[in-house]
């Protein structure tokens, strides 16, 4: 059973829900950043798997690989790329309200 895929999907769904509930929306710069993060994940995850630094129980992953990295590894990258800008945007909005004397 693809345990990692199920777990990763839950976190991705939560991240998407947080984005939809926030005022932040992805833009072109974000897409470029996401692409860079995915390429870096592809390279470095594949290398650490090739060098046997990390291994996966094949019974717990989907069996779909991009180079050497299982598909599930890329979910974490996408979740981080969604959550970090939302947090940044939220803190920035909070700071601007606090600085304006409204709270």
VOBA-1610 file (N, C-alpha, C; in pm, whole numbers, padded with zeros to 5 digits, always signed):
BEGIN
Unk+00083-00119+00000Unk+00000+00000+00000Unk+00088+00125+00000Unk+00049+00225-00071Unk+00128+00347-00088Unk+00105+00444+00028Unk+00156+00406+00145Unk+00136+00484+00267Unk+00189+00626+00253Unk+00310+00641+00197Unk+00370+00774+00182Unk+00286+00862+00090Unk+00229+00803-00013Unk+00146+00880-00106Unk+00020+00932-00036Unk-00040+00848+00044Unk-00160+00890+00117Unk-00126+01002+00216Unk-00021+00982+00293Unk+00022+01083+00391Unk+00059+01214+00322Unk+00133+01205+00214Unk+00173+01325+00139Unk+00053+01397+00080Unk-00044+01321+00032Unk-00165+01380-00025Unk-00245+01458+00080Unk-00248+01405+00202Unk-00318+01475+00310Unk-00251+01610+00336Unk-00120+01611+00347Unk-00049+01738+00371Unk-00064+01835+00255Unk-00065+01783+00132Unk-00085+01869+00016Unk-00225+01928+00016Unk-00324+01849+00051Unk-00462+01899+00058Unk-00476+02008+00163Unk-00412+01989+00278Unk-00414+02091+00383Unk-00348+02220+00335Unk-00234+02207+00267Unk-00163+02324+00215Unk-00248+02399+00113Unk-00314+02326+00026Unk-00400+02389-00075Unk-00517+02460-00006Unk-00574+02398+00096Unk-00684+02461+00170Unk-00637+02591+00237Unk-00518+02588+00294Unk-00463+02709+00357Unk-00444+02819+00255Unk-00393+02785+00138Unk-00375+02885+00032Unk-00511+02942-00009Unk-00609+02858-00027Unk-00742+02905-00069Unk-00807+02995+00036Unk-00776+02971+00163Unk-00832+03053+00270Unk-00753+03183+00293Unk-00635+03191+00236Unk-00551+03310+00255Unk-00575+03412+00143Unk-00511+03526+00158Unk-00518+03630+00055Unk-00408+03615-00050Unk-00315+03523-00027Unk-00202+03506-00119Unk-00243+03419-00237Unk-00195+03454-00354Unk-00218+03373-00474Unk-00085+03353-00547Unk-00063+03234-00601Unk+00059+03208-00678Unk+00069+03302-00798Unk+00193+03341-00829Unk+00217+03426-00945Unk+00331+03367-01027Unk+00375+03439-01127Unk+00479+03390-01218Unk+00611+03366-01146Unk+00648+03458-01057Unk+00774+03442-00983Unk+00767+03316-00895Unk+00652+03293-00835Unk+00634+03175-00753Unk+00648+03048-00838Unk+00590+03049-00956Unk+00600+02932-01045Unk+00745+02903-01083Unk+00822+03008-01109Unk+00965+02990-01141Unk+01036+02930-01020Unk+01007+02983-00901Unk+01068+02930-00778Unk+01029+02785-00756Unk+00904+02752-00779Unk+00859+02613-00764Unk+00933+02522-00860Unk+00948+02566-00983Unk+01022+02487-01082Unk+01165+02461-01036Unk+01231+02565-00987Unk+01370+02551-00938Unk+01374+02452-00821Unk+01281+02465-00727Unk+01278+02374-00613Unk+01254+02230-00656Unk+01169+02209-00754Unk+01143+02073-00802Unk+01266+02015-00870Unk+01335+02096-00949Unk+01458+02047-01014Unk+01563+02013-00908Unk+01578+02099-00807Unk+01674+02071-00700Unk+01636+01945-00623Unk+01508+01927-00597Unk+01461+01806-00530Unk+01493+01683-00616Unk+01467+01692-00745Unk+01496+01582-00836Unk+01644+01544-00830Unk+01729+01643-00837Unk+01874+01616-00839Unk+01921+01559-00706Unk+01896+01632-00598Unk+01954+01593-00469Unk+01887+01470-00408Unk+01758+01456-00421Unk+01693+01334-00371Unk+01742+01212-00447Unk+01754+01227-00577Unk+01804+01114-00658Unk+01946+01077-00618Unk+02029+01178-00593Unk+02167+01149-00553Unk+02175+01080-00417Unk+02097+01127-00320Unk+02105+01062-00189Unk+02046+00921-00192Unk+01955+00897-00285Unk+01903+00761-00301Unk+02005+00674-00374Unk+02068+00727-00478Unk+02171+00652-00552Unk+02289+00614-00463Unk+02325+00703-00371Unk+02439+00676-00281Unk+02397+00601-00155Unk+02274+00550-00154Unk+02221+00471-00042Unk+02224+00545+00092Unk+02211+00676+00088Unk+02201+00753+00212Unk+02059+00740+00268Unk+01963+00731+00177Unk+01822+00717+00214Unk+01764+00604+00129Unk+01675+00529+00189Unk+01606+00424+00115Unk+01459+00424+00151Unk+01379+00363+00067Unk+01234+00358+00089Unk+01187+00214+00086Unk+01091+00185+00170Unk+01024+00055+00168Unk+00934+00055+00045Unk+00962-00030-00052Unk+00886-00028-00178Unk+00740-00064-00158Unk+00707-00123-00044Unk+00567-00155-00015Unk+00489-00033+00035Unk+00559+00076+00064Unk+00493+00194+00120Unk+00494+00314+00025Unk+00549+00298-00093Unk+00551+00407-00191Unk+00468+00370-00313Unk+00439+00470-00395Unk+00353+00448-00511Unk+00420+00364-00620Unk+00552+00366-00624Unk+00623+00295-00730Unk+00645+00382-00852Unk+00601+00508-00845Unk+00624+00603-00955Unk+00748+00683-00920Unk+00846+00679-01010Unk+00974+00746-00985Unk+00999+00853-01091Unk+01063+00958-01048Unk+01117+01058-01139Unk+01267+01054-01115Unk+01338+01002-01210Unk+01477+00960-01199Unk+01483+00858-01088Unk+01547+00883-00977Unk+01552+00786-00868Unk+01456+00820-00753Unk+01400+00940-00757Unk+01316+00987-00646Unk+01171+00942-00664Unk+01113+00887-00558Unk+00971+00852-00567Unk+00886+00977-00575Unk+00774+00964-00642Unk+00683+01077-00661Unk+00652+01148-00530Unk+00637+01073-00423Unk+00601+01130-00293Unk+00699+01235-00245Unk+00826+01223-00280Unk+00926+01321-00237Unk+00894+01462-00288Unk+00829+01471-00401Unk+00801+01602-00460Unk+00684+01672-00392Unk+00600+01595-00324Unk+00488+01654-00251Unk+00538+01750-00144Unk+00644+01710-00073Unk+00698+01795+00034Unk+00748+01928-00021Unk+00808+01923-00138Unk+00857+02044-00201Unk+00740+02137-00236Unk+00635+02083-00291Unk+00519+02163-00329Unk+00450+02219-00204Unk+00438+02138-00100Unk+00376+02185+00025Unk+00456+02302+00082Unk+00587+02289+00088Unk+00670+02398+00140Unk+00658+02522+00052Unk+00654+02502-00080Unk+00644+02616-00172Unk+00508+02685-00160Unk+00408+02616-00111Unk+00277+02678-00089Unk+00269+02746+00048Unk+00317+02679+00151Unk+00300+02727+00287Unk+00391+02846+00319Unk+00515+02844+00275Unk+00609+02952+00310Unk+00560+03088+00260Unk+00517+03103+00134Unk+00468+03235+00092Unk+00342+03280+00165Unk+00255+03184+00199Unk+00134+03220+00274Unk+00173+03274+00412Unk+00265+03206+00479Unk+00312+03253+00609Unk+00379+03389+00597Unk+00463+03404+00496Unk+00533+03531+00473Unk+00431+03644+00450Unk+00335+03618+00367Unk+00231+03717+00336Unk+00152+03752+00462Unk+00119+03652+00542Unk+00042+03673+00664Unk+00119+03755+00767Unk+00246+03723+00785Unk+00329+03798+00880Unk+00347+03941+00831Unk+00370+03958+00704Unk+00385+04091+00646Unk+00257+04174+00666Unk+00142+04114+00644Unk+00014+04183+00662Unk-00006+04218+00809Unk+00030+04126+00899Unk+00017+04151+01043Unk+00108+04266+01085Unk+00233+04265+01035Unk+00328+04372+01070Unk+00281+04508+01020Unk+00222+04511+00900Unk+00177+04639+00847Unk+00057+04692+00926Unk-00030+04603+00974Unk-00142+04646+01058Unk-00091+04693+01194Unk+00003+04623+01248Unk+00059+04657+01379Unk+00132+04791+01374Unk+00205+04813+01265Unk+00282+04936+01248Unk+00195+05057+01221Unk+00074+05035+01172Unk-00013+05150+01138Unk-00092+05200+01258Unk-00073+05138+01374Unk-00141+05182+01493Unk-00277+05119+01513Unk-00309+05017+01433Unk-00440+04951+01445Unk-00438+04833+01541Unk-00331+04811+01607Unk-00331+04696+01696Unk-00210+04678+01768
//
